[in-house]
Amino acid sequence: MHYLVVALLLLLVVALSLIVARVLPFPIPLPLIQILGGVLLGTLFGIKIPLDPEIFFLLFIPPLLFLAGWRIPKGAFFRDLGSIITLAVGLVIFTVVGMGFFITWLLPIMPVAMAFALAAILAPTDPVAVSVVQGGNNIPPRLEHILAGESLFNDASGLDIFRIALTAALTGSFSFSQAISGFFWVAIGGVVIGAGVAFICGYLLRWLVNLSGEDTAIQILVSLLVPFAAYQAGQSVGVSGILAAASAGIATHYTSLHSSEKSTTRMDRRAVWSTVQIVLDGIIFVLLGEQLVRLIDADTSWARDVGLAMMSLYILAIFVVLMLLRFVWVWVSLYLSRFRRNIPSFSTQFTLVSVLSVAGVRGAITLAGAFSLPLLMPDGSPLPGRQAALAIAMGVILISLLVASIALPFFLRRLPDTPHMAAIGDERGARVSAAKAAEQRLIGLRKEIDGHWKNKEVAYEAIDHLLEIYRRRIINGDDEAGETIWIRARVERKFRLEALAAERQRLLELRVHREIDDELHRKLVLEVDLVEASLISKE
């Protein structure tokens, strides 16, 4: 099948899965629906999608890690950096060592290096999968930030350890000291290269904006290319392209802070990247379902000798040990940290550890790592244990999604909303400070009306109206009445959105009845859309 047809088919299945997830009368995690879509492709339609491991890894890993680094709240990330590193590096190493020996004992037919490579790709977690299985119960902000930070760097650490173990499997040689020193070298080098690429691209864009003005299309296109540039730059100099992509995302956030981007650029870029994330994650899960069918049908010696029932037991045993290792590490880390002092109750501690353990859902990164296993050894023979590794990775993803979709809402409902889980920052103080800045700017503009405006009365009236709004916010911002101002603002926002919807509907009716033409309709609807976007934007 031609690659273009394959790409269009995958996009179609992802789109249909999104529709199904919205129209179902009962909630089902989106990844499970997409996996089912892949299963239907492979069974009912008999479609077989060829996969090149290297191309698969290049297309999916850099943009996903880049986006995770870009979006993670930086203040929360650095506040909880110790906890994040403990999970992202310490837990990964603990998991790789424990799972590596367990898989070697459980499956003696799998080479030791391949067992550790499999353990490394089972270590990373997937925050996107967590977000769709938590049900109607939101994860407390601080826990969510820790999980997001963990998934960002355990992807990088797990996949880099995977590369080291895979090299050992392909070459047959391994040096522990060289592996440790090499790991730190490629990690530090990857962070430096990724940040360097992001800053260079950011300053070049700023120079271009100063030279010829801002073009939204160029800004978005460059942002799409940065993760691939960082990844390829890291790979070309022999450091971690994975960490380069992740650190490029973090650095891009800081370069964008110092640039005066148009609001349309931010909104359009956010929409584009949200679509990219949905498409990439969806395609990965669809491929999981399709490859699962092929794996079950494959006439391999391991599948034939073991059997489907025994294969399922092996996968279940590996998942149970994986969860136990995570639970033990999180419990010990909580016991040794200051975080525990704010949670005196044993039951609350157990619930918190259970949430962090169950939330360690395996997803896109684990599958991408499994698919990136080469088909052949350097001598041209099949890579031993590849089919077993693929089956185990797919099975663990499926079970973790199922367990989390049931257990995570259960534990979240029993997790108290404690103050130490609150977000960083004084919201009211920030609003008052911003209002004061707006007031000073409006006062300056009022002084310039006489020399710049023809309709002076209209300009004075508009500025005086805005000054009254901002001064009310400033005066009432620090007392109890200030809360009424913010409540009223939220209510006004709701009514304004309803009014904008009515405007849009009326413009559509005018266009249908040919009282206005297409060009005027598009212009007026765009004005309504921009106002609406300013009200609902979270960026």
C-alpha positions in Angstrom: 0.0 0.0 0.0 1.3 3.5 -0.9 2.5 5.6 2.0 0.2 8.4 1.1 -2.8 6.1 1.1 -1.7 4.8 4.5 -1.3 8.3 5.9 -4.8 9.3 4.8 -6.3 6.1 6.1 -4.7 6.6 9.5 -6.0 10.2 9.6 -9.5 8.9 8.8 -9.4 6.4 11.6 -8.2 9.0 14.1 -10.9 11.4 13.1 -13.6 8.6 13.4 -12.3 7.7 16.8 -12.6 11.3 18.0 -16.2 11.3 16.7 -17.0 8.0 18.4 -15.5 9.1 21.7 -17.8 12.2 21.7 -21.1 10.6 20.7 -20.9 7.5 23.0 -23.4 7.7 25.8 -20.8 6.3 28.3 -17.1 7.3 28.6 -14.4 5.1 27.1 -10.8 6.2 27.0 -9.9 7.5 23.6 -6.7 5.4 23.3 -8.8 2.2 23.7 -11.2 3.3 20.9 -8.2 4.1 18.6 -6.7 0.7 19.4 -10.0 -0.9 18.5 -9.9 1.0 15.3 -6.5 -0.4 14.5 -7.8 -3.9 15.3 -10.7 -3.4 12.9 -8.3 -2.3 10.2 -6.3 -5.4 10.6 -9.1 -7.9 10.9 -12.1 -6.8 9.0 -10.3 -5.0 6.2 -7.0 -7.0 6.3 -4.9 -3.9 6.0 -1.2 -4.3 6.7 0.8 -1.2 7.4 4.6 -1.4 6.8 6.7 0.3 9.4 10.3 1.5 9.2 11.5 1.6 12.8 13.9 4.5 12.3 11.4 6.6 10.3 8.7 5.9 12.9 11.0 7.0 15.8 12.0 10.2 13.9 8.4 11.2 13.0 6.8 10.7 16.4 9.3 11.1 19.3 10.7 14.6 18.6 7.5 16.6 18.2 5.8 14.9 21.2 8.7 15.5 23.6 9.1 19.1 22.2 5.5 19.9 22.9 5.6 18.4 26.4 8.6 20.5 27.2 7.0 23.6 25.8 3.7 23.2 27.6 4.8 22.1 31.1 4.4 25.0 33.7 8.0 26.1 34.3 7.5 27.5 37.8 5.9 24.3 39.0 8.5 22.3 37.1 11.5 24.0 38.9 9.7 24.0 42.2 9.2 20.2 42.2 12.4 19.5 40.2 13.7 17.2 43.0 10.6 15.0 43.0 10.5 15.0 39.2 14.2 13.9 38.9 13.6 11.2 41.5 10.8 9.8 39.4 12.2 10.5 35.9 15.7 9.2 36.5 15.8 7.3 39.8 12.6 5.4 39.1 13.6 4.7 35.5 16.9 3.1 36.6 15.2 1.2 39.4 12.6 -0.1 36.9 15.1 -1.0 34.2 17.2 -3.0 36.7 14.3 -4.7 38.4 12.3 -5.4 35.2 15.5 -6.4 33.3 16.3 -9.2 35.7 12.7 -10.2 36.1 12.1 -10.5 32.3 15.4 -12.5 32.0 14.2 -14.9 34.7 10.6 -15.1 33.3 11.6 -15.5 29.6 15.0 -17.3 29.4 14.7 -17.4 25.6 15.0 -13.6 25.5 18.7 -12.4 25.4 19.7 -10.4 28.5 20.4 -7.2 26.5 17.0 -7.4 24.9 15.4 -7.9 28.3 16.9 -4.7 29.5 16.0 -2.9 26.3 12.4 -4.0 26.8 12.5 -2.9 30.4 13.8 0.6 29.3 10.9 1.1 26.9 8.4 0.0 29.5 9.7 2.6 32.0 8.4 5.9 30.4 4.9 7.0 31.2 2.4 8.9 29.1 0.6 12.0 30.5 -1.7 12.2 27.4 -3.0 8.7 28.2 -3.5 9.7 31.9 -5.6 12.8 30.9 -8.1 10.7 29.0 -8.6 8.0 31.7 -9.0 10.1 34.9 -12.8 10.5 34.2 -14.5 13.5 35.6 -12.1 13.8 38.5 -9.2 16.2 37.9 -5.7 15.4 39.2 -4.6 18.1 41.7 -2.4 20.6 40.0 0.8 19.8 41.8 0.5 16.1 41.2 -0.4 16.8 37.5 2.8 19.0 37.2 4.9 16.3 38.8 3.5 13.6 36.5 4.0 15.9 33.4 7.6 16.6 34.4 8.3 12.9 35.1 6.9 11.9 31.7 9.0 14.5 30.0 12.3 13.4 31.3 11.6 9.7 31.9 10.8 9.5 28.2 14.3 10.8 27.5 16.1 8.8 30.2 14.2 5.6 29.4 14.7 5.8 25.6 18.4 6.7 26.0 19.0 3.6 28.3 17.0 1.7 25.7 19.5 2.8 23.0 22.4 1.7 25.1 20.8 -1.7 25.8 19.9 -2.1 22.1 23.5 -1.4 21.1 24.6 -4.1 23.5 22.1 -6.5 22.0 23.2 -5.7 18.4 27.0 -5.8 19.1 27.1 -8.4 21.9 29.4 -6.2 24.0 28.6 -4.0 27.1 30.7 -2.0 29.5 28.9 -0.7 32.6 31.4 2.2 33.2 31.3 3.3 29.6 27.6 3.1 29.6 27.3 5.3 32.7 29.8 7.9 31.5 28.3 7.8 28.0 24.8 8.3 29.4 25.7 11.4 31.3 27.7 12.8 28.3 24.9 12.3 25.8 22.3 13.6 28.3 24.2 16.9 29.1 25.1 17.3 25.4 21.5 16.7 24.4 20.2 19.4 26.7 22.8 21.9 25.5 22.3 21.2 21.8 18.5 21.3 22.1 18.5 24.6 24.0 21.1 26.0 21.6 19.0 25.2 18.6 15.8 26.6 20.2 17.6 29.9 21.1 19.2 30.3 17.7 15.8 29.7 16.0 14.1 32.1 18.4 16.5 34.9 17.9 16.6 34.5 14.1 12.8 34.7 14.1 13.0 37.9 16.2 15.5 39.4 13.9 13.3 38.5 10.9 10.3 40.1 12.6 12.2 43.3 13.3 13.4 43.3 9.7 10.1 42.7 7.8 7.3 42.3 10.3 5.7 39.2 11.8 4.3 36.4 9.5 2.1 33.9 11.4 2.7 31.2 8.9 6.5 31.4 9.2 6.3 31.4 13.0 4.2 28.3 13.0 6.3 26.5 10.4 9.5 27.1 12.2 8.0 25.9 15.5 7.1 22.7 13.7 10.6 22.3 12.4 12.5 23.1 15.6 12.0 19.6 17.3 13.3 17.8 14.3 16.2 20.2 13.9 17.1 19.7 17.6 16.8 16.0 17.4 18.9 15.7 14.2 21.5 18.1 15.6 21.8 16.0 18.7 22.1 12.7 16.8 24.6 14.1 14.3 27.1 15.0 17.1 26.6 11.8 19.0 24.5 13.1 22.0 20.9 12.5 22.9 18.5 13.7 20.2 15.6 12.8 22.5 16.8 15.1 25.3 17.6 17.7 22.7 14.0 17.7 21.5 12.7 18.0 25.1 15.1 20.8 26.1 14.3 22.6 22.9 10.7 22.7 23.9 11.6 24.2 27.3 13.9 26.7 25.8 11.4 27.7 23.1 9.0 28.8 25.9 11.6 31.2 27.2 12.5 32.6 23.7 8.7 33.3 23.1 8.5 35.1 26.5 10.9 37.8 25.2 9.1 38.3 21.8 6.0 40.4 21.2 4.0 37.9 19.2 0.7 38.7 17.7 -2.3 37.1 19.5 -3.3 35.5 16.2 0.1 33.8 16.0 -0.3 32.3 19.5 -3.8 31.2 18.9 -3.1 29.7 15.5 0.1 28.0 16.7 -1.7 26.5 19.7 -4.4 25.2 17.4 -1.9 23.7 15.0 0.1 22.0 17.8 -3.0 20.7 19.5 -4.0 19.1 16.2 -0.5 17.7 15.7 -0.5 16.1 19.1 -4.0 14.6 18.7 -3.0 13.2 15.3 0.4 11.7 16.4 -1.0 10.1 19.6 -4.0 8.8 17.7 -1.9 7.3 14.9 0.3 5.6 17.4 -2.6 3.9 19.1 -4.2 2.9 15.8 -0.9 1.4 14.8 -0.8 -0.5 18.1 -4.2 -2.2 17.3 -3.2 -3.0 13.7 0.2 -4.4 14.7 -1.4 -6.4 17.6 -3.5 -8.2 15.0 -0.5 -9.0 12.9 1.5 -10.1 15.9 -1.2 -12.6 16.9 -1.5 -13.9 13.4 2.3 -14.0 12.8 3.8 -17.5 12.5 6.7 -16.9 14.8 8.4 -19.6 16.9 7.9 -17.7 20.1 4.1 -17.1 19.6 3.6 -20.6 18.4 5.5 -22.3 21.2 4.2 -20.1 24.0 0.5 -19.8 22.9 -1.9 -16.9 23.4 -3.0 -17.9 26.9 0.6 -18.2 28.3 1.6 -15.0 26.5 -1.2 -13.2 28.3 0.0 -14.6 31.6 3.5 -13.4 30.9 2.3 -9.9 30.0 0.1 -9.8 33.2 3.0 -10.8 35.4 5.3 -8.2 33.9 2.6 -5.5 34.4 2.1 -6.5 38.0 5.8 -6.4 38.8 6.1 -3.0 36.9 3.3 -1.6 39.1 4.9 -3.0 42.3 8.3 -1.5 41.5 6.6 1.9 40.9 4.5 1.7 44.0 7.6 0.8 46.2 9.7 3.6 44.7 7.0 6.2 45.1 6.2 5.1 48.7 9.9 5.3 49.7 10.4 8.6 48.0 7.3 10.1 49.7 8.5 8.7 53.1 11.9 10.3 52.7 10.7 13.7 51.4 9.4 16.8 53.1 6.2 16.3 51.0 5.1 13.7 53.5 5.0 16.1 56.4 2.0 17.8 54.9 0.1 14.5 54.7 0.0 13.0 58.2 -2.8 10.5 57.6 -1.7 7.0 56.5 -4.8 6.5 54.4 -4.1 9.8 52.5 -0.5 8.8 52.0 -1.6 5.4 50.6 -4.2 7.1 48.3 -1.6 9.6 47.1 0.9 6.9 46.3 -1.8 4.8 44.6 -2.7 7.8 42.4 0.9 8.3 41.4 1.4 4.6 40.8 -1.8 4.0 38.8 -1.2 7.3 36.8 2.0 5.8 35.4 0.1 4.7 32.3 2.2 3.4 29.4 1.3 4.9 26.0 2.7 6.5 22.9 6.4 6.7 23.9 6.5 3.0 25.0 5.0 1.9 21.7 7.2 4.2 19.7 10.3 2.6 21.4 9.0 -0.9 20.7 8.3 -0.1 17.0 11.8 1.3 16.7 13.4 -2.0 17.4 15.4 -3.0 14.3 14.2 -5.9 12.3 17.6 -7.4 11.7 20.9 -7.9 13.4 24.1 -6.5 11.7 24.7 -9.9 10.1 21.3 -9.9 8.5 19.6 -12.4 10.9 16.3 -11.6 12.6 16.7 -9.6 15.9 16.1 -12.2 18.6 13.2 -11.4 21.0 11.8 -8.6 18.9 8.3 -10.2 18.5 8.2 -11.0 22.2 9.2 -7.4 23.1 6.5 -6.0 20.8 3.8 -8.3 22.3 4.8 -7.4 25.9 4.9 -3.7 25.2 1.5 -3.7 23.5 0.0 -5.9 26.3 1.4 -3.6 29.0 0.0 -0.5 27.3 -3.5 -2.1 27.0 -3.6 -3.4 30.6 -2.3 -0.1 32.1 -5.0 1.8 30.2 -7.7 -0.5 31.4 -6.5 -0.5 35.0 -6.1 3.3 35.1 -9.5 3.9 33.6 -11.0 2.0 36.4 -8.7 2.7 39.4 -7.6 6.3 38.8 -11.1 7.9 39.1 -11.7 5.7 42.2 -8.5 6.9 44.0 -9.0 10.5 42.9 -12.4 10.7 44.5 -10.8 9.8 47.8 -7.9 12.2 47.5 -8.5 15.3 49.7 -7.9 18.7 48.1 -5.1 19.9 50.4 -3.4 23.4 50.3 0.1 22.2 49.3 -1.3 21.0 46.0 -2.4 24.5 45.0 -0.9 26.3 42.0 1.9 28.8 42.3 1.2 32.6 42.3 -1.1 35.3 43.7 -3.8 35.5 41.1 -5.5 38.6 42.5 -2.2 40.4 43.0 -1.2 39.7 39.4 -4.6 41.0 38.1 -4.3 44.2 40.1 -0.7 44.8 38.9 -1.8 44.2 35.3 -4.7 46.6 35.8 -2.4 49.3 37.1 -0.2 48.9 34.1 -3.2 49.2 31.8 -4.4 52.3 33.7 -1.0 54.1 33.2 -1.0 53.3 29.6 -4.5 54.6 29.1 -3.6 57.8 31.0 -0.7 58.3 28.6 -3.0 57.7 25.6 -5.5 60.2 26.9 -2.9 62.9 26.8 -2.2 62.2 23.2 -5.8 62.5 22.0 -5.6 66.1 21.0 -2.8 65.7 18.6 -3.7 62.3 17.0 -7.5 61.9 16.9 -10.1 63.7 14.8 -13.1 62.4 16.8 -11.8 63.6 20.1 -15.1 63.2 22.0 -15.4 59.6 21.0 -11.8 58.9 22.0 -12.2 60.6 25.4 -15.4 58.7 26.1 -13.8 55.3 25.2 -10.7 55.9 27.3 -12.7 57.2 30.3 -14.9 54.2 30.1 -11.9 51.9 30.2 -10.3 53.8 32.9 -13.3 53.4 35.1 -13.3 49.7 34.6 -9.6 49.3 35.5 -9.8 51.7 38.5 -12.7 49.7 39.9 -10.5 46.6 39.7 -7.6 48.3 41.3 -9.7 49.8 44.2 -11.6 46.6 45.0 -8.8 44.2 44.2 -7.4 43.9 47.8 -10.6 43.7 49.8 -13.6 41.4 50.1 -15.5 43.3 47.5 -12.8 42.4 45.0 -14.1 38.9 44.8 -17.4 40.3 43.6 -15.6 42.0 40.7 -14.0 38.8 39.5 -17.3 36.9 39.9 -19.0 39.6 37.9 -16.3 39.4 35.3 -16.8 35.7 34.8 -20.6 36.1 34.6 -20.2 38.9 32.1 -17.8 36.7 30.1 -20.5 34.0 29.9 -23.1 36.4 28.7 -20.7 37.9 26.2 -20.0 34.5 24.7 -23.7 33.9 24.3 -24.1 37.3 22.7 -21.3 36.5 20.3 -22.9 33.2 19.3 -26.1 35.1 18.5 -24.1 37.6 16.4 -22.5 34.7 14.5 -25.8 33.0 13.9 -27.4 36.3 12.6 -24.5 36.9 10.2 -25.0 33.3 8.9 -28.7 34.1 8.3 -27.8 37.3 6.5 -25.4 35.4 4.2 -27.9 32.6 3.6 -30.5 35.1 2.5 -27.9 36.9 0.3 -28.2 40.2 2.2 -24.3 40.2 2.5 -21.7 38.5 0.3 -19.0 35.9 1.2 -16.3 38.5 1.7 -18.2 40.7 4.1 -19.5 37.6 5.9 -15.9 36.3 6.4 -14.7 39.7 7.6 -17.5 40.1 10.2 -17.3 36.5 11.4 -13.5 36.9 11.9 -14.1 39.9 14.1 -16.5 37.9 16.2 -14.1 34.9 16.4 -11.2 37.1 17.5 -13.3 38.6 20.3 -14.4 35.2 21.4 -10.9 33.8 21.2 -9.7 36.6 23.6 -12.4 35.5 26.1 -11.7 31.8 26.0 -8.0 31.8 25.5 -6.0 30.2 28.3 -2.6 31.0 26.9 
